[in-house]
Amino acid sequence: MTPQSSFMVLAPVDPAREQELRDLLESMNEGPGRVDAGNDLIPFDQFDNVHFARLLLLDDNTTEDVRVYGLEPRSYPLYFAFLGDVDGEEQAFLEELVKRAGDGLRKLFSCCQGFSADADLLSWMKQHRSRPAANYVNWRGRTVRQIREEWALWNSLQEHLTTHADTFQSQTAREIHAALREHVDAETSAGTLTLSDEAPTPVKWWIADKLHLIGMPLLVLLALPLLILVAPFYIIMLRRHEKADPVVAPTVDQGYSDMLSQYEDHFVSNQFSAMGSLKPGLFRYLTISGVLATVEYAARHIVRPGRLGRIRTIHFARWVFVAGKERMVFFSNYDRSVETYMDDFINKTGFGLNASFSNGIGYPTTNWLLLDGCSDERKYKEYLRRHTIPTQVWYKAYVGLTAADLERHTRIRQGLESAALSDRRASEWVALL
């Protein structure tokens, strides 16, 4: 299995060159929200291991919200972020990235503070990496190559079924399965179809994953006596905070919402970037840290492939601290519209949404961390839209395919790898077609 990894380079923008950077980012697109995959700066179409990538300015318009806690807003730099989700190790990808797009990266990063013309590009990027506090991968081990090969397989099967429709109408499910196996064998032998074998799992990654699987429960077990002792005090403090924390969810300016809409709904999938300040104090910091550690563990070891709770439309997602631990950014790549995306969270995993986002300033009031909150739909949607920031450049390697498509294609291939199926399984497999 080839595991997926994420990368993120984060650097403050030189104020004198902000407009130059915005112009460079715009030059990478065919239009707002529509990247030119072969652009001159970062030719994404030359990489066969990038699932998603984005370049954006972290321009947070909600920094004044800290005033509701009697705090004076801090002046933060404008950050430039380049992030993505790739197959294999981050280090290997960054090395390939520098080789293929070094000149374009230098043009972009030259607009950032601390970047010099003679800088070692790879070292500079590594120095400015920003690790996620939690990360979600829809289907760990499914590579871009696998996705594209299984997409080609799907198209070949559909064409063959259409061409020989009269023959297949009179056949049983098991006969159809056998006939399509023969077709695929012939296509792969002729070289018109490629179905690559799965690569071996890297030993280093496997060991680290197993240590994480075992280590987290052990740490919790060792800390259990202390957690039991602290729990009543935590619950009391939680309720005090929830009752006192103000809600900041005014109606979003229509002009701002219209601007965001320019970058959305061009394809079957969308990007989402949201940024905001965390509620002040050690209590909220410890809460969000515990919640994200739980999310990270569950995403890696508990949830079924292709599902974040009951949500099946998210490809990749991550939570990242910015400016120390004062602010946070959430990034995701998902299917369908932003409206259905927000509805999915409310209806299918509202408790998880509350547990993480309620630690942000202004979030609708929760009860016991998990309840209420996003159930106030109007306030939640206004809150989220207000914290959404535009993604200037967004790339997806398999435009037109949803997470459900990817799962279906994988199941079709798995069915073809079985020499024979029972009547029930054959019927279920044919239904996928």
Secondary structure by P-SEA (a helix, b strand, c coil): cbbbbbbbbbbbcccccaaaaaaaaaaacccccccccccccccccccccccccbbbbcccccccccccccccbbbbcbbbbbcccccccaaaaaaaaaaacaaaaaaaaccccccccccaaaaaaaaabbbbcbbbbccccccaaaaaaaaaaaaaaaaaaaaaccccccccaaaaaaaaaaaaaaaaaaccccccccccccaaaaaaaaaaaaaaaaaaaaaaaaaaaaaaaaaaaaaaaaacbbbbbccccaaaaaaaaaaccccccbbbbbbbbccccaaaaaaaaaaaaaaaaaacccccccccccccccccccccccccccbbbbbbcccccaaaaaaaaacccaaaaaaccccccccccccccccccccaaaaaaaaaaaacccccbbbbccccccaaaaaaaaaaaaaaacccccaaaaaaaaaac
